[in-house]
């Protein structure tokens, strides 16, 4: 609900009314009248307002000023559209007003319009007066929204009272030291004056003779200005017996119908009415205009101005807004589409990553399976080989194994044995017993041992076993040996074997000794690395000490040269595999 605070003052009194909307009218909650000293300052007036109304925050502030504070002129202009009148009025006012500046607030009302001319009543207020009013409002803690001319606000209230009566009527609003006199025609004020009254006490009688003289002069001036139109009635704002003598004098001397009308007649008032209700006519008139949404007749804070030219800015803004809205919708659509695609890509990427993980795991398992299969294919059971060697070798009375070392490299198993035999002739017998389809036997060295009467001869042999051929042999996938191959070395009689090269050269013997030491170290390292079970396959007898191994390499004087079983066969880990006579060619 809108609330208003209406304020006006003159040299003797400050008047305040606080009201609010009530249906189609207004309701007055409180009224205040504060006496002012002569020469009071704007700050004192503002402080008096603040003390009278404790909480004016949020209220719409209306200020009324007397006729004496402004300059008014009647201006006649050629016929023009209403939109062009503000500029025409200011242009003409600059010529007709005695004191006016470019920055002076100016407002006007249209009095009459004919086919040839337009008559307006223009009013201006000086910036100094406006500044004093702003100082009062600042001291009171309020901000003025409307600055109205007091006679026009009183005429607006009278118009509501008269209703459809459009007669020419004079109204008088008597203050403590002045009086507003105005003439209203067709509800519109046509002439106004503010006259000063002699100073009298508040309870003293009014200066009837002085007021009558001013009323006569006002009627005469209005008649002259209205082309001879005469005042038909008089309305006095107020109540009580104080105005009754004036009413009788007007009726007796001017022969005019005169009434005394209180501005609070059609207003709901909380509490008792003020002592002089007629003095609040302008305040109630301003609040009534605001409550009804009507424009104040003269408002220096909101003067009439030429309407601003319509620009295409709003249209362009509308087009821009529509374009932005369309672009936003398209952008949202594109965003949603891309977001949906991105979600699908993320889902597919997740599936792909999961598949990659599965493939990686499967590949890892496959590689492990291949390694297991390769290990199985290239694995060699040294216990089985030792069993086979034991079964094929001569008896323990003719040959004994002093030391055995096994290794497995790249599917080739090597069994290195230091063997002691009873006689030199048993060396070939042992080598022939070790030969097989999947075995290759190479002798390394032989020497006579003088410290062992039962087994004076010792030699070293390396048996290479091809695990692939061994698997094929075991699986029965090989070719029929009896039909497709030549007789093997195992089937040939001992006497048919090619002679074994036994070099007795000292340098060969030394080289054999060096190779033996290298072979022992290599076999031991490879056995430790590639075949964890090699240690179990090593057979180390006590009688194969270093002293026995280092016996003289020279053969007996009457015997053949048996220092070396075969020609140089390379390293022990990867001996040069020579195809023996009678071996099946795979």
Beta strands, then each sheet from edge to edge (+ up, - down):
strand 1: 3-9
strand 2: 13-22
strand 3: 25-35
strand 4: 60-65
strand 5: 71-78
strand 6: 105-113
strand 7: 117-125
strand 8: 144-149
strand 9: 169-174
strand 10: 178-185
strand 11: 188-196
strand 12: 233-237
strand 13: 257-261
strand 14: 268-269
strand 15: 399-409
strand 16: 412-421
strand 17: 439-448
strand 18: 457-466
strand 19: 539-540
sheet 1: 8+ 4+ 1+ 2- 3+ 14+
sheet 2: 5+ 7- 6+
sheet 3: 11+ 10- 9+ 12+ 13+
sheet 4: 17+ 18- 16+ 15- 19+
end
